[in-house]
């Protein structure tokens, strides 16, 4: 890779060999997948990461009992499967081991502790990516192609709950929750009934806490496996032969046979089927890992939306009831942070930081801008994006370097 470093107004400017290489923002699974696919095609890239490690979300902001919710074959990154000895649903630690091995295999060396402050297209130079280091040092990278791989879960979503500042118990987002071991005997209110909220409630219950789960909206809860096969895998197979509404009907019938009527214990289902709802809104159905049995038994209680905090430990719900709790866990999800640094509003929406075009068309923008991992389809969508993006950039890179054989040969040699 050919680099030229100059200094302008106190900032080191890194000019990457043009045409190419590629700047990838984010060293999570999406950024690693993009880098590996490009490396496989001989296209140089630099990965910029604000944290001091790869996959910082998985390493620093997930609870201990987390496992992949889908079978490993649907979660592997391009060009490298999971080890055969790994279980069907790898643990958090096993997934991190896989990512470390993936990074090593493809020789990916992210530049850590480089937070991107801005990325803006300059017609005369290409993409200008400005970063700030841990000690405040500033850098600017100039490149031909930019891949946004910061993902859908870059920043925690913390709701504004009336009176929350007066609550004297512990309040934390799931990004800071590790296990229920410190909540033994305590009454804990978990806000949010997605996969994280359900699983954290189960974890609290298993550590002898007394969790209640706030369910604000209708939610689809599906068994993780149906007829001995993963629900997701079976759904993907059925969709090859049947329309989505028939597959949804099958899933709901099987869920009723396994769980019974979930509305009878406080979990109303949306009118739209789980797969159709996922396609329309991106809202993922919950795959049950044992929480529903605890809800049925009363070990996990269902509560309506919070109206306000009315005392140092008292919470008023929208139905008028007031109950005391020792702690609140916010399982309220994450959001994209692209609007805070990416200076464009054509490809990405300023409202939610997601590509404006729906899947599967949101991976390519204008002027050499791409995205990986914004599909609302987990790691399977990440792999699809990484392959598309690398193939597209490779074609452009080959076309633009056709008349520069010496520069291209030198770049490839230095990359190896």
matplotlib code that plots the C-alpha trace (Angstrom):
import matplotlib.pyplot as plt

x = [0.0, 1.4, 1.0, 2.0, 1.9, 1.8, 1.0, -1.7, -2.7, -1.3, -3.1, -1.3, -2.9, -2.6, -3.0, -3.6, -2.5, -5.1, -6.9, -7.5, -7.2, -10.3, -11.1, -13.4, -14.9, -15.5, -13.7, -16.8, -17.9, -19.1, -15.7, -13.8, -15.9, -15.5, -11.7, -11.4, -13.4, -11.3, -8.0, -9.1, -9.4, -6.1, -7.6, -5.8, -7.9, -7.4, -9.8, -10.3, -11.7, -12.6, -12.1, -8.9, -10.1, -12.1, -15.8, -16.0, -19.8, -19.3, -16.3, -17.4, -21.2, -22.9, -24.0, -22.1, -24.7, -25.2, -25.2, -25.8, -29.6, -29.3, -27.4, -23.7, -24.1, -26.2, -23.7, -20.4, -18.5, -17.4, -14.6, -14.3, -16.8, -17.0, -14.9, -16.8, -16.4, -18.3, -21.9, -24.9, -25.3, -21.8, -21.3, -20.1, -16.6, -16.6, -17.8, -15.0, -12.5, -13.8, -13.5, -9.9, -9.0, -10.7, -8.7, -5.5, -6.2, -6.8, -4.0, -6.4, -4.6, -7.1, -5.9, -7.3, -8.3, -9.1, -12.6, -13.9, -15.1, -16.2, -16.1, -16.8, -16.5, -14.1, -14.4, -10.8, -9.3, -11.9, -13.2, -11.6, -11.9, -10.9, -10.1, -9.1, -6.9, -7.0, -4.8, -6.5, -4.1, -5.8, -5.4, -6.9, -7.1, -7.8, -9.1, -11.0, -13.6, -15.3, -17.1, -19.3, -19.3, -20.2, -23.4, -26.9, -25.8, -23.2, -24.8, -27.1, -30.7, -31.6, -35.3, -36.3, -38.4, -40.1, -38.6, -35.7, -33.2, -35.0, -34.7, -32.3, -31.8, -29.4, -30.2, -28.2, -28.5, -28.0, -24.7, -23.4, -25.1, -23.0, -24.9, -27.7, -25.2, -25.3, -29.1, -29.9, -33.0, -33.7, -36.8, -35.6, -37.6, -36.4, -37.6, -37.9, -39.2, -36.9, -34.4, -32.1, -34.9, -36.2, -32.8, -31.7, -35.0, -34.2, -30.7, -31.9, -34.4, -31.7, -29.7, -32.6, -33.6, -37.3, -37.6, -40.6, -40.6, -42.1, -44.0, -45.0, -45.9, -47.2, -44.4, -43.9, -42.3, -41.2, -39.6, -35.9, -36.4, -39.4, -39.6, -36.0, -34.8, -33.9, -37.0, -34.9, -33.5, -36.8, -38.4, -35.7, -36.3, -40.1, -39.8, -38.2, -41.6, -44.3, -45.4, -44.4, -47.9, -48.2, -44.9, -46.0, -49.2, -47.2, -44.9, -47.8, -49.6, -46.4, -45.9, -49.4, -49.0, -45.7, -46.5, -50.3, -51.9, -49.1, -51.7, -53.1, -50.0, -49.5, -47.7, -50.1, -49.0, -48.9, -51.6, -48.9, -47.0, -43.4, -41.6, -43.7, -43.3, -39.5, -39.5, -41.6, -40.2, -37.0, -38.5, -37.1, -39.2, -38.1, -36.6, -37.4, -34.5, -36.6, -38.0, -41.6, -41.7, -40.7, -43.3, -46.0, -44.9, -45.0, -41.3, -41.0, -43.9, -45.3, -45.8, -47.3, -45.4, -43.9, -45.8, -43.2, -40.9, -42.8, -40.4, -36.9, -37.9, -41.5, -42.6, -46.1, -47.3, -49.8, -52.5, -52.2, -50.5, -47.4, -44.7, -41.3, -38.1, -34.5, -33.1, -34.0, -32.4, -32.9, -33.1, -34.0, -31.7, -29.1, -29.0, -26.7, -24.4, -23.6, -25.5, -23.0, -19.9, -20.9, -21.4, -23.9, -27.6, -28.3, -27.4, -28.0, -31.1, -30.3, -33.3, -32.1, -28.7, -29.8, -29.6, -32.6, -32.9, -34.4, -32.6, -31.1, -30.3, -28.8, -25.2, -24.1, -24.2, -22.6, -19.0, -17.5, -19.6, -20.7, -22.2, -21.9, -24.0, -27.1, -29.6, -31.5, -30.7, -27.8, -24.6, -26.2, -27.0, -23.4, -21.9, -24.1, -23.2, -19.4, -19.4, -21.4, -19.3, -15.9, -17.0, -18.1, -14.9, -12.8, -14.3, -13.7, -10.2, -9.2, -10.6, -8.8, -5.5, -5.4, -3.1, -1.0, 0.6, 3.7, 1.8, -0.7, 2.1, 3.9, 0.7, -0.1, 3.5, 3.4, 0.0, 1.3]
y = [0.0, 3.4, 6.1, 9.8, 11.7, 15.5, 18.1, 20.7, 23.2, 20.9, 17.8, 14.8, 14.0, 10.4, 10.3, 6.7, 5.6, 6.5, 4.8, 3.0, 1.8, 1.7, 3.1, 1.0, 2.6, 0.1, -3.1, -5.1, -8.2, -6.0, -4.2, -7.4, -9.1, -6.2, -6.2, -9.9, -9.9, -7.1, -8.8, -12.0, -10.0, -8.2, -4.8, -2.8, -1.4, 0.4, -0.3, 2.6, 1.7, 4.0, 1.3, -0.5, -3.9, -5.6, -6.2, -3.8, -4.3, -8.0, -7.6, -4.7, -4.2, -7.6, -9.8, -12.9, -15.5, -14.2, -16.8, -16.4, -16.6, -18.2, -21.4, -20.8, -21.6, -18.5, -16.3, -17.1, -14.4, -14.8, -17.2, -18.9, -21.2, -21.7, -24.6, -27.9, -28.5, -25.3, -25.9, -25.0, -21.8, -20.5, -18.6, -15.0, -16.1, -18.7, -16.0, -13.7, -16.5, -17.0, -13.2, -13.2, -16.2, -14.5, -11.3, -13.3, -15.4, -12.5, -10.3, -7.5, -4.9, -2.2, 1.2, 1.4, 4.3, 6.4, 7.9, 9.3, 12.9, 13.5, 11.9, 14.2, 13.8, 16.2, 16.2, 17.1, 14.4, 11.8, 11.0, 13.0, 11.1, 13.0, 11.2, 12.0, 9.7, 8.8, 11.7, 14.2, 13.8, 14.5, 12.7, 13.0, 10.1, 10.7, 7.8, 6.7, 4.5, 4.6, 1.7, 2.5, -0.5, 1.1, -0.9, -0.5, -0.9, 1.9, 3.8, 2.8, 4.1, 5.6, 6.7, 9.8, 8.6, 11.2, 11.5, 9.1, 11.4, 11.0, 7.2, 6.2, 2.6, 1.4, 2.3, 0.8, 0.1, -3.5, -2.4, -2.1, -5.3, -8.4, -10.8, -11.0, -12.1, -8.6, -8.5, -11.5, -10.9, -7.5, -6.4, -5.4, -3.7, -4.6, -2.1, -3.6, -7.0, -7.8, -10.6, -8.8, -7.8, -11.4, -12.9, -10.5, -11.2, -14.9, -14.3, -12.2, -15.0, -17.6, -15.5, -15.4, -11.8, -10.8, -9.4, -7.7, -7.0, -3.9, -4.8, -1.6, -3.1, -6.3, -8.8, -12.1, -14.8, -17.9, -21.1, -21.2, -24.6, -26.2, -29.9, -30.4, -27.6, -24.0, -21.8, -19.4, -22.1, -23.8, -20.4, -19.7, -23.2, -22.8, -19.3, -21.0, -22.7, -20.8, -17.1, -15.3, -15.1, -18.9, -19.3, -16.8, -18.8, -22.0, -20.3, -18.9, -22.3, -24.0, -21.3, -21.7, -25.5, -25.0, -22.0, -21.7, -18.2, -15.8, -13.0, -14.9, -14.0, -10.5, -10.8, -9.8, -10.6, -8.0, -8.4, -8.7, -12.0, -12.2, -12.5, -9.9, -7.5, -8.0, -7.2, -4.1, -2.6, -4.5, -5.5, -8.9, -11.6, -12.9, -16.4, -18.0, -19.5, -20.3, -16.9, -17.8, -20.7, -18.2, -15.8, -18.5, -19.6, -16.0, -15.9, -13.0, -10.6, -8.5, -4.8, -2.1, 1.0, 3.4, 6.6, 8.2, 7.7, 9.2, 8.5, 7.4, 3.8, 4.1, 3.6, 4.5, 2.5, 3.7, 1.6, 3.7, 1.1, 2.0, -0.4, -0.2, -1.5, -1.7, -1.4, -0.6, -2.3, -0.5, -3.2, -0.4, -1.3, 0.6, 2.9, 3.9, 6.9, 7.7, 11.1, 12.4, 12.0, 11.1, 14.4, 13.3, 12.8, 10.9, 7.3, 7.5, 9.0, 11.8, 10.6, 7.0, 6.7, 3.8, 3.5, 5.1, 2.2, -1.0, -4.3, -5.6, -2.3, -0.2, -1.3, 1.2, 5.0, 7.6, 8.8, 5.5, 5.3, 1.9, 0.3, -3.1, -4.4, -2.1, -4.7, -5.5, -9.1, -9.8, -11.5, -13.1, -9.7, -8.6, -11.3, -10.5, -6.9, -7.6, -9.8, -7.3, -4.4, -6.1, -7.4, -3.9, -2.2, -4.9, -4.2, -0.5, -0.9, -3.3, -0.8, 2.2, 0.4, -1.2, 1.5, 1.5, -1.9, -0.8, 1.0, -1.8, -4.4, -2.4, -1.9, -5.6, -6.5, -4.1, -5.5, -9.0]
z = [0.0, -1.0, 1.7, 1.6, 4.8, 4.8, 7.5, 7.1, 9.8, 12.6, 11.3, 9.8, 6.4, 5.1, 1.4, 0.3, -3.2, -5.8, -7.2, -3.9, -1.3, 0.8, 4.2, 6.4, 9.4, 12.2, 13.2, 14.2, 12.3, 9.4, 9.0, 9.4, 6.7, 4.3, 4.9, 4.4, 1.2, -0.2, 0.9, -0.9, -4.1, -3.6, -2.9, -0.1, 2.8, 6.1, 9.0, 11.5, 14.9, 17.8, 20.5, 21.4, 20.1, 17.4, 18.0, 20.9, 21.2, 21.8, 24.0, 26.2, 25.9, 26.0, 28.9, 29.9, 29.1, 25.5, 22.7, 19.0, 18.6, 15.2, 14.2, 13.5, 9.8, 9.4, 11.4, 9.8, 8.0, 4.3, 3.4, 6.9, 8.6, 12.4, 13.8, 13.5, 17.3, 18.1, 19.2, 17.1, 19.1, 20.0, 23.2, 23.3, 24.1, 21.3, 18.8, 19.9, 19.5, 16.0, 15.2, 16.5, 14.3, 11.4, 11.8, 12.1, 9.1, 6.7, 8.2, 9.2, 11.3, 12.3, 13.4, 16.9, 19.0, 16.0, 16.3, 13.1, 13.6, 10.0, 6.6, 3.6, -0.1, -1.9, -5.7, -6.1, -3.8, -2.8, 0.7, 3.5, 6.8, 9.9, 13.1, 16.6, 18.7, 22.4, 23.4, 21.1, 18.2, 14.8, 11.5, 8.1, 5.7, 2.0, -0.1, -3.2, -1.6, 1.9, 3.6, 6.6, 8.8, 12.2, 12.2, 13.5, 17.2, 17.5, 20.3, 23.2, 23.1, 26.5, 26.8, 28.6, 31.5, 33.6, 37.1, 36.4, 38.0, 41.3, 41.3, 44.0, 42.8, 40.2, 36.6, 33.7, 30.0, 28.9, 27.3, 30.9, 32.2, 32.6, 34.8, 37.5, 40.2, 41.8, 41.9, 44.2, 46.1, 44.5, 42.6, 39.1, 36.3, 32.8, 30.2, 26.8, 25.6, 22.6, 22.7, 25.1, 27.5, 27.5, 28.1, 30.8, 32.6, 32.5, 33.7, 36.6, 37.5, 37.4, 39.9, 42.3, 41.6, 41.2, 37.6, 36.1, 32.3, 30.8, 27.6, 25.7, 22.4, 20.8, 20.3, 18.4, 20.5, 18.5, 19.7, 18.8, 17.2, 15.5, 14.6, 15.6, 13.2, 13.9, 13.4, 11.2, 9.1, 8.6, 7.7, 5.1, 3.5, 3.5, 1.8, -1.2, -1.9, -0.1, 0.1, 3.3, 4.7, 4.6, 6.3, 8.9, 9.5, 9.9, 12.5, 14.4, 14.5, 15.7, 18.3, 19.6, 19.9, 21.8, 24.0, 23.9, 23.7, 24.7, 25.1, 28.1, 30.1, 28.8, 25.5, 22.7, 19.2, 16.3, 13.6, 11.0, 10.9, 12.3, 8.9, 7.2, 10.1, 10.0, 6.3, 6.7, 9.9, 10.7, 14.1, 15.0, 16.6, 19.9, 19.9, 23.2, 25.2, 28.3, 29.4, 28.5, 31.0, 33.7, 32.6, 32.7, 36.2, 37.5, 38.3, 35.7, 35.9, 33.0, 33.5, 31.1, 30.1, 32.6, 33.2, 35.6, 38.5, 41.5, 44.4, 45.1, 44.3, 43.2, 39.6, 38.3, 35.3, 32.7, 34.2, 37.4, 39.6, 41.7, 42.6, 44.2, 42.6, 43.5, 40.0, 36.4, 33.4, 30.1, 27.4, 24.9, 22.1, 20.0, 17.1, 14.2, 14.8, 11.1, 11.2, 13.8, 11.5, 7.9, 6.0, 3.4, 3.3, 0.1, 1.0, 4.8, 6.5, 9.0, 11.1, 12.0, 10.4, 8.2, 4.4, 2.7, 0.2, 1.7, 1.8, -0.4, -2.2, 0.6, 0.3, -2.4, -2.5, -4.7, -5.1, -3.8, -0.6, 0.6, 3.7, 5.3, 8.2, 7.9, 6.7, 9.9, 9.1, 11.5, 10.4, 7.4, 6.0, 6.9, 4.8, 1.8, 2.0, 2.3, -0.8, -2.9, -1.8, -2.4, -5.8, -6.9, -5.6, -7.2, -10.6, -10.3, -8.9, -11.7, -14.3, -12.8, -12.3, -15.7, -17.0, -13.8, -13.7, -11.8, -9.1, -8.8, -8.5, -5.9, -3.9, -3.9, -2.9, 0.1, 1.2, 1.4]

ax = plt.figure().add_subplot(projection="3d")
ax.plot(x, y, z, "-o")
ax.set_aspect("equal")
plt.show()
